[in-house]
Amino acid sequence: MLTPHSHDAADQIDAELTASREGVRALRDSFAVLLLTALAQAVVVVLSGSVALLSDTLPNATDALSAVPL
């Protein structure tokens, strides 16, 4: 906790995610699951008009899209 650290996004990328086949597969799978969840929630939001579900859908979508640059 007391060691110096960075909040720079470039320093936050885990080398294992991009350096190994298993890491890339885990990243791809998590992207797919989060994206599918966000899309399913978006469909329910449109059908029901639920603002509460919309507030849960947006972070899921942004979490999924954060994998794109990796």
C-alpha positions in Angstrom: 0.0 0.0 0.0 2.8 2.4 0.7 4.9 1.6 -2.4 4.8 4.1 -5.2 2.4 3.2 -8.0 0.9 4.8 -11.1 -2.6 5.4 -12.2 -1.6 5.7 -15.8 -3.6 3.4 -18.0 -0.5 2.2 -19.9 0.9 0.9 -16.6 -2.3 -1.0 -15.8 -2.2 -3.5 -18.6 -1.3 -7.0 -17.3 1.5 -8.5 -19.5 0.0 -12.0 -19.1 -3.2 -10.9 -20.8 -1.4 -9.8 -23.9 1.7 -12.1 -23.9 0.1 -15.5 -23.7 -2.5 -17.4 -25.7 -4.4 -18.1 -22.6 -4.4 -14.5 -21.6 -5.7 -13.3 -25.0 -8.4 -16.0 -24.8 -9.5 -14.9 -21.3 -9.6 -11.3 -22.5 -11.7 -12.3 -25.6 -14.0 -14.5 -23.6 -14.6 -11.8 -20.9 -15.3 -9.2 -23.6 -17.8 -11.5 -25.3 -19.6 -12.3 -22.0 -19.8 -8.7 -20.9 -20.9 -7.5 -24.3 -23.6 -10.2 -24.5 -24.8 -9.3 -21.0 -25.0 -5.6 -21.9 -26.9 -6.3 -25.1 -29.4 -8.6 -23.3 -29.9 -5.9 -20.7 -30.3 -3.2 -23.3 -33.1 -5.3 -25.0 -34.9 -5.6 -21.6 -34.4 -1.8 -21.0 -36.0 -1.0 -24.3 -38.9 -3.4 -23.7 -39.5 -2.4 -20.0 -38.3 1.1 -19.8 -36.4 0.3 -16.6 -34.1 3.1 -15.6 -32.6 0.9 -12.8 -31.6 -1.7 -15.3 -30.2 1.0 -17.7 -28.0 2.2 -14.8 -26.6 -1.3 -14.6 -26.3 -1.8 -18.3 -24.1 1.2 -19.0 -21.2 0.1 -16.7 -21.3 -3.4 -18.3 -21.1 -1.9 -21.7 -18.2 0.3 -20.8 -16.4 -2.6 -19.1 -16.7 -4.7 -22.2 -15.5 -1.9 -24.4 -12.4 -1.3 -22.2 -11.0 -4.6 -23.6 -11.0 -3.3 -27.2 -7.8 -1.3 -27.0 -6.0 -4.3 -25.4 
